[in-house]
Amino acid sequence: MSRLSRLRSLSLGVAALALALGVSSCAAAPASVELGADSVIIDVRTPAEYAAGHLDGSVNIDFQSPSFDDAVAELDSDADYVVYCQSGNRSAQAVSAMVAADLTVQDAGGIDEAAKATRLPVVP
C-alpha cells in the first residue's frame, strides 16, 4: 500500500471515529427551561453533592442509590420534571429511566447549565 493510500485510509478512519463520537455524545442542555406550577426539579447527585449546593427548590433523588427506581415509581405522573446532575451524565441516564416510567421529564444537564436554563440560584 502506498503512503498516500495509507494516509487516505487513516483519514477515513479518523473521520469515522469523530462521527461515531459525535453521535454518541450527550445531548446539549437546553438554553431555557420553562417551569410551570407543577414542575418539580430533581437533583440526581449524591446527598453529599446536594448538600454542597443545589438549585433552589430542588429535591434530591440519588441516581446511584439502589432505591432510585422505587423513588421514581412514587413520583406523580401528572407533574413535569426537570432533572440535573453535576455534568449531565447521570441526568441523561435518570431521564431515560423516568421516560421509561412514563413521566414527562426534561434533562437540564449539569448544575451550571441547569442554573442558567431555569434561572434558579444555587443554594447551600
Steps between C-alpha positions, in 0.01 A plus 500: 500500500641839405552774751217704345262203527594449866440871573160490330407187692614660827306819422183301432547309825547821698192654334292191581617508863419870531152440357440208736610703802284792395193281463549332838570815701249644746236733368551866576311641795216734407571874497177566688261290707149627563385404847128451551300491820532120511869483402725305732876549481696187585870493584623145435841548662605342828373647829850639569507676162150633562598632844797685348264704280185437299239690302261685726183294547641177357457159658775242520449151358842335477530323165770273643281387788353149485162658579502735196251289301267478802514878544420553131205260525354718777516825298177669389437413136311830451800717591773628269856425604829676435808293582862605547823361642863612514601472135198363311592131494288377791213731405487345152487152651238605754287662229507174301376308803231758571378508140478120514273549805273721283593826672527837326859602558759737359876464537657828614852353492759596757433732792656805332292453183190428708546818705524706182211322327261523796627834628510353850784570744729236644448496877673313784 
